[in-house]
Amino acid sequence: MRRLAAWVAAAGLALAGCSAAPSTDPAPPLRVDPALVAQREAAGIPDCPQTPAEAVPVAGGLPDLLLGCLGSGRQVNLAALRGTPMVVNFWAQWCGPCRLEAPYLKEFAERAGEDVLVLGVDYDDPAPDLALEFAAMAGWPYPHVVDPLRQTAGPVRFQGIPVTLYVDADGRIQHRTVGGIHSVDQMVHDAQRFLGVSV
């Protein structure tokens, strides 16, 4: 009986140890319309970064959410995006202020190069083809994930778009701009102040 109890306890510890570590397996691909893939590629918009399906979020960081990539079969776990400072912009093709700030995001991304990962979040947008059309027209040289079900609003704590987050290399949100961006100088200043990156 004592042996059985010891075996059960050891098995319980082993199982507890296994469940504590998140998987490092890449997120499984989604089925995607080949026309959307072609549209993204024709626009020169890169595919999203690969991330594991699971990630442990850091305090004050991006949530453990798996979102599909716009015009791609990849899925991205937001909490797994670490190692490079980031600017994350929430937008939609139907959003007027998002259209006004689009040139500043383009210029900032071009200036930042590989020093800052710029990521768009196409939020509450029912038409991925129109979203890709707008992203192409804006000339955005960075990837975008999609959040058609507005899953990010609660964990990221915002009510409307556009919203832009400045996230450090450890995955912590250091600053948020609520409402439209008014100049590339504003973004350059905020990247320097909150991320310590000069672009």
C-alpha positions as CSV (number, residue, x, y, z in Angstrom):
1,M,0.0,0.0,0.0
2,R,2.9,2.3,0.9
3,R,4.5,1.6,-2.5
4,L,1.2,2.4,-4.3
5,A,0.9,5.7,-2.4
6,A,4.5,6.7,-3.2
7,W,4.0,5.8,-6.9
8,V,0.8,7.9,-7.1
9,A,2.6,10.8,-5.4
10,A,5.5,10.6,-7.8
11,A,3.2,10.3,-10.8
12,G,1.3,13.4,-9.6
13,L,4.6,15.4,-9.3
14,A,5.7,14.3,-12.7
15,L,2.4,15.3,-14.3
16,A,2.4,18.6,-12.5
17,G,5.9,19.3,-13.8
18,C,4.9,18.5,-17.3
19,S,1.8,20.7,-17.3
20,A,3.8,23.7,-16.1
21,A,5.9,24.2,-19.2
22,P,4.2,25.6,-22.2
23,S,4.7,23.9,-25.5
24,T,7.3,25.3,-27.9
25,D,5.5,23.7,-30.9
26,P,4.7,26.3,-33.6
27,A,1.0,27.3,-33.8
28,P,-0.8,25.1,-36.3
29,P,-1.6,26.8,-39.6
30,L,-5.1,28.0,-40.5
31,R,-6.9,27.4,-43.7
32,V,-6.8,30.6,-45.7
33,D,-8.2,31.8,-49.0
34,P,-5.4,31.5,-51.6
35,A,-6.6,34.8,-53.1
36,L,-5.9,36.6,-49.8
37,V,-2.4,35.1,-49.7
38,A,-1.8,36.3,-53.3
39,Q,-3.2,39.7,-52.4
40,R,-0.8,40.0,-49.4
41,E,2.2,38.9,-51.4
42,A,1.4,41.2,-54.3
43,A,1.3,44.1,-51.8
44,G,4.7,43.2,-50.4
45,I,3.3,42.7,-46.9
46,P,5.5,40.2,-45.1
47,D,4.2,37.1,-43.4
48,C,3.8,37.2,-39.6
49,P,6.6,36.0,-37.4
50,Q,6.4,32.3,-36.3
51,T,5.6,31.8,-32.6
52,P,4.8,28.8,-30.4
53,A,1.1,28.1,-29.9
54,E,1.4,28.7,-26.1
55,A,3.2,31.3,-24.2
56,V,3.3,32.5,-20.6
57,P,2.5,36.3,-20.6
58,V,4.6,38.7,-18.6
59,A,2.9,41.1,-16.1
60,G,1.9,44.2,-17.9
61,G,2.5,42.6,-21.3
62,L,0.6,41.3,-24.3
63,P,-2.0,38.6,-23.6
64,D,-1.7,34.9,-24.4
65,L,-3.9,35.1,-27.5
66,L,-3.5,33.2,-30.7
67,L,-4.5,35.4,-33.7
68,G,-4.5,34.6,-37.4
69,C,-2.2,36.5,-39.8
70,L,-3.9,38.7,-42.4
71,G,-3.5,37.0,-45.8
72,S,-1.6,34.0,-44.4
73,G,-2.2,30.7,-42.7
74,R,0.1,31.5,-39.8
75,Q,-1.2,32.1,-36.3
76,V,0.7,34.4,-33.8
77,N,0.6,34.2,-30.0
78,L,0.9,37.8,-28.9
79,A,2.5,36.8,-25.6
80,A,5.3,35.0,-27.4
81,L,6.5,38.1,-29.3
82,R,9.6,39.0,-27.4
83,G,13.3,39.8,-28.0
84,T,12.8,42.9,-30.0
85,P,11.0,46.2,-29.1
86,M,7.7,46.5,-30.8
87,V,5.1,49.0,-31.9
88,V,1.7,47.4,-32.1
89,N,-1.0,49.4,-33.9
90,F,-4.7,48.4,-33.8
91,W,-6.6,49.5,-36.9
92,A,-9.4,48.7,-39.4
93,Q,-10.0,49.7,-43.0
94,W,-13.3,51.3,-42.0
95,C,-11.7,53.6,-39.3
96,G,-11.2,57.2,-40.4
97,P,-8.4,58.1,-37.9
98,C,-6.6,54.9,-38.8
99,R,-6.5,56.1,-42.5
100,L,-5.1,59.5,-41.4
101,E,-2.3,58.0,-39.3
102,A,-1.3,55.4,-42.0
103,P,1.5,57.4,-43.6
104,Y,3.2,58.0,-40.2
105,L,3.2,54.3,-39.5
106,K,4.7,53.5,-42.9
107,E,7.5,56.1,-42.5
108,F,8.2,54.9,-38.9
109,A,8.4,51.3,-40.0
110,E,10.8,52.1,-42.8
111,R,13.0,54.2,-40.5
112,A,13.0,51.6,-37.7
113,G,14.0,48.7,-40.0
114,E,14.9,45.7,-37.8
115,D,15.4,47.7,-34.7
116,V,11.7,47.7,-33.9
117,L,9.1,45.1,-34.9
118,V,6.0,46.9,-36.2
119,L,2.9,44.8,-36.1
120,G,-0.6,45.8,-37.2
121,V,-3.8,44.3,-35.6
122,D,-6.7,44.5,-38.0
123,Y,-9.4,44.9,-35.4
124,D,-13.2,44.2,-35.7
125,D,-12.9,44.2,-39.5
126,P,-15.3,42.0,-41.4
127,A,-13.6,42.2,-44.8
128,P,-10.0,40.9,-45.0
129,D,-9.8,41.6,-48.7
130,L,-10.6,45.3,-48.1
131,A,-8.2,45.3,-45.2
132,L,-5.4,44.0,-47.4
133,E,-6.4,46.6,-50.1
134,F,-6.0,49.4,-47.6
135,A,-2.7,48.0,-46.2
136,A,-1.4,47.8,-49.7
137,M,-2.6,51.4,-50.5
138,A,-0.9,52.6,-47.3
139,G,2.3,50.9,-48.3
140,W,2.7,49.3,-44.9
141,P,5.9,47.2,-45.0
142,Y,5.1,45.1,-41.9
143,P,2.8,42.1,-41.0
144,H,-0.7,42.2,-39.5
145,V,-2.7,39.9,-37.4
146,V,-6.5,39.8,-37.4
147,D,-8.9,40.2,-34.4
148,P,-12.4,40.0,-35.9
149,L,-13.9,38.9,-32.6
150,R,-12.4,41.8,-30.6
151,Q,-10.5,39.4,-28.2
152,T,-7.7,41.9,-27.6
153,A,-9.9,44.7,-26.2
154,G,-10.3,43.3,-22.7
155,P,-6.8,42.1,-22.0
156,V,-5.1,45.1,-23.6
157,R,-7.7,47.5,-22.0
158,F,-9.0,49.7,-24.8
159,Q,-12.4,50.7,-26.0
160,G,-11.9,52.0,-29.6
161,I,-9.3,52.3,-32.3
162,P,-6.8,53.4,-33.3
163,V,-4.6,52.5,-30.4
164,T,-0.8,52.1,-30.6
165,L,1.3,50.2,-28.0
166,Y,5.0,50.6,-27.4
167,V,6.2,47.2,-26.1
168,D,9.7,46.6,-24.8
169,A,11.9,43.6,-25.7
170,D,10.7,41.7,-22.6
171,G,7.1,41.9,-23.8
172,R,5.9,44.6,-21.4
173,I,3.7,47.5,-22.6
174,Q,5.5,50.7,-21.7
175,H,3.2,53.2,-23.3
176,R,0.0,53.5,-25.2
177,T,-1.2,56.2,-27.6
178,V,-5.0,56.3,-27.6
179,G,-6.4,57.8,-30.8
180,G,-4.6,58.7,-34.0
181,I,-0.9,59.4,-34.4
182,H,-0.3,62.9,-35.7
183,S,3.3,62.7,-37.0
184,V,6.2,60.4,-37.4
185,D,8.2,62.6,-35.1
186,Q,5.7,61.7,-32.3
187,M,6.4,58.0,-32.9
188,V,10.2,58.5,-33.1
189,H,10.0,60.5,-29.8
190,D,7.9,57.8,-28.1
191,A,10.2,54.9,-29.3
192,Q,13.2,56.8,-27.8
193,R,11.4,57.6,-24.6
194,F,9.6,54.4,-23.9
195,L,11.7,51.8,-25.7
196,G,15.2,53.3,-25.7
197,V,15.4,53.0,-29.4
198,S,16.6,55.7,-31.7
199,V,15.3,55.5,-35.3
